[in-house]
Amino acid sequence: MAEATRHDAWQAGDSYDLYMGRWSRQIAPLFLDWIDPAEGLDWLEVGCGTGALSAAILARCNPGSLVSIDPSEGFLAKARANVRDERVEFLAGDAQALSVEPSSKDMVVSALVLNFIPDKEKALAEMRRVARRGATIGFYVWDYPGGGVEFMRAFWTAATALDPGAVDLTEDRRFPFCTQDGLTDLAEKADLVSIDSTRIEMPAVFKDFDDYWYPFTLGAGPAPGYCMSLEPAARQRLMERLRDSLPRGEGGSIPLKTRAWAVKAKVR
C-alpha cells in the first residue's frame, strides 16, 4: 500500500462519523440549496459514506428515488442505521464502474469523496453515462490546498513540526486538484456543459479540547490513522502541542472554520 494512503481507514463507520460526519451533515444542506433541484427526481449518490448527503436529499428535495452507493461495507452499515427511509437504497459499488442503468438518473451527486477515487475522470464519465440528457451532475470536496478544513490543517501543522516525514500524508499534498480550477477542469474533461462553481463555508466549533482531540484517537481517516500509528509518547507530545496552539473561544470552545468547493453542470 502506498505510504500516502496507508493510514486511511474506511471501514469504521461509527468512528469516522464522529471525526467527519458531523461536519458532512452540516455542509450537505448548503450544497443542496445551491444546486436547487426540483422535487420528484431520480437521484444517484456516488460515495455516500455514512449517509450525510443522503439524509439531506430525503429531508429537503423530496426525491422520487435515491440510490446511494459506497465501496465500504462499514460505511454502508452506518448509513443504513442513520437513514431509515424507504425511498433510499444503499448499495455496495465502485464509482469507476457503476452498476446503474444508462440514462436513468436526473441528479447524480457526490459529496466529499471525489479526491479518494483513484480514477476521477473515469468516475465522472460513469456519472455522465448513467445520467439522462439534461440531468445535473454535482459534487463538492473540501478545499484542502487552501487550508479549508482548519481542524485538519492545525493537526498536520503540529504533526509535521514534530515529524517532518508526515508532510507526505497531508491532504494538501495528496489532493492538490481540490481547487475551484481543478474541479472545473474535471467537469470540462467529462464533456459536461453549463458548468458553475462556488465556495461553501461554514464554522466548525468544538466545545472544548477533548471534543477536538477525541476523534483523532479513533483511527478512522488519514489524520486519525496517523495519530494512532504513533507511539504513546509521540502521541502525547502531539496532543500537548495542539492543546497549546489551538485558538480558544468563550467557555473553552475552539472556533474554527471549514470551506469546500462545489461544482454543478449539465449533461448534454
N, C-alpha and C positions, 0 to 999 in steps of 0.2 A: 504494500500500500504506500502511496506517495506520502512523503513527510508532511506536505502541506495539508493533507486530509486525514492523517491517522488519528486525530483527536475528535473527528466527527462521530457523533453517537445518536443515530436517528431512530432507535427502537424504543427508547424510554419516553413514552408519550407523556406520562404524568410529570416527569422531571422537566422535560422541555416546555411543557405548558407553563410551569412556574417561572422558567427563565425568559421565554419569549412570548408565550401565549397571551399574557395579559396585555402586552403592547400590540400584538396582532389583532386582538379583539377590538382595540380602540381605533386602530387605523382603518380597519375594513369598512366601517360605515362612511368614513370620509372619502374613500375611493369610490364607493357606490354612488354617493351624492354627486361626485364629479362626472362619472360616466352617465348617470341619469337615464337608466333603462326604462323601457315600457314594462307593463305587467304582462303576465301570462306567457312569457317566453321560455324556450327550451335552453337550459344552461348546461355548460360543462365547466367544471373547475379542475385545473391541472395542478396537482401538488397541493392537496387540501390540508396537509399537516394534521393538526388536532381539531380542525373544523371552525376556525375563527371566521373566515370569509363565508363558508357555507352557512353558518348561523345568521350572519348579517344579510345574506341574499334572501333567505327564507323570511326573515323578520321585516325586511324593507322593500323587497322587489316583487313579492307575490309571483314566483316563477310557476310556469306550467309544469316544469320538471327540472330536476337538478341531479346531475351525475357528478360526483366528486371522487377523483382518483388520487392515489398516492402509492409509492412503492413500499412504504414502511407499514408492516402489519401492526407495529406498536402504535404508530400514529393513528392508523385507521380504527383500532380498538378504542382509543381515547376519543376520536371524533364521533364514533357511534354512541359512546356514553354521553358525550357533551351535547350532541344534536339529535334529538329524538323527534323526527318529523317524517311522515310517510311520503312526503314529496321528494326526499333526497335518497339517493342510493350511493353508498360508499363502496368503492371497488379498488382492488389492488391493480396497479397499472403503471406503465412506463410512459413518461411524457414523450419519448422519442419513437414510440410505436403504439399509438393509441388504439385500443380495441373499441372503436366507436365508428358507427356508420358514416360514410362520407356525406357531406352536405346535410347534416342532421341537426345542427345547433344554431340558435340565434345569437347566443352570447357565449364566448369562450374566454375564460379569465384565469389568471394565475397570480397568486399573492406571495411575495417574499420568497420565491423558490427558484426563479429562473437562473440565478447565479450558481445554484447547486446542480444544475443539469449539465452533464458533460458536453453534449452537442446542442447548444442553444438554437442554432439555425435549423437543425432537424426538428427540434421540438416546435418551433414556430411554424415550420412547414406542415407539421401534423395538425397543429391547431387550425391552420388555414384549411387543410383538407377536410376536416370534419365540420367546418362552418358553412352555413348557407351563404349564397350570394347576398351581399348587403349586410351580413352579420357583423357584429362588433367583436373585436379581439382586444382585450385589455389586460395589462399586467403592471405590477409595481415591485420594486426592490428597494431595500434600504440604501441610502447614499453613503456607502462605505468609504469611497475615496475622499469624500468631503467631510468625513467625521460625523456623519449624520446620526449615528447611534452613540450618543455621548457616554452612555454607561459602558459600552464595549470599548470605545476609544480610551476611556480612563483606565479600564482594566489592562489593556495592552500597553499603554504608556508606562504603567507601573511594572508590568511583567517584563517588558523589554529593557527597562532600566536595570533590572536585576539579572536578566538572562537575555543578552543581545541576540542569541540564536533563535529566540521566539519570534523575531520580526517576520520570518517567513510564514508564520501561521496567521498573521493578522489579516483581517478581512480586506483591508485596503490593498494589500499586496496580492491577495488571492483573487479579488474580484474588481479589477481596475475598470471594467466596462460599465460598472453600475453608476453611470452618469447620464444626464439628460441626452447628450450627444450619442453616447454609446448605445442607449436603449432605442433612440430614434433610428440609428443606423441599422439595428437589428430588424426593426419593423420595415424599413425600406428594403432590406435584403430579402425579406419574406414576401415582397410584392404586395404589401398592404397599401391602402390609399387613405386619404383624409386623416393623416397621422397628426395627432395632437399630444402634447405632453405637459406635465405640471409637476410642481413640488407639493408634497403633502407634509405638513409639520404638525407636531403635537408635543405636549410636555410628557416627560417621564419622571414622575416624582416618587421617590422611595420614602417610606415613613421614617426609617432610621437606617443605620449602617447594617444591621442584621438583615433587614429586608433587601438591601442591595447585595450583600455578600452571599447569603444562603443559596440562591440559585446557582452560583458558580461552583458550589460544592457538590452538585448533583450529577455532574459529568455528562450532561446531555447537550451537545453543541460544541463548536470548536473551542471557545474560551473556557467553558466549564470542563471540557475534556482535558485541555491543557492543565488547568488548575489542579485537577485530581490526579494528574500524572506526576506531579511534583512530590518530592519527599516532604514529610510533615514540617520539617524546619524551614524549607524553602517556601512552602505554602503559608506558613505563619509570617514570614518576612513580607510576602506579597500582601497578605491581609493587612498587616500593620502599615505598609506603605500606602495602600488605598485608604485606609481609615484616616490617615493623617493628611491626605491630599484632596479628598473629595470636598466639594462645597457643602455648606450647611445652611439650611433654612430654618424657619420657625419650628420650634419643638424638636430640633434634631433631624428634621427631614433633609433629604438630599435632592435638590431640584435640578433636574437635567432635562434634555430635550432629545427628540428624535426627528429625523427627516427622511422621506422616501421620494423617489422619482417614479412617476406613473406615466404610462403611455396608453392611448386608445386609438384604434384605427378600424377601418372598414375592409371587408373582403370584396374585391371587385367581381 
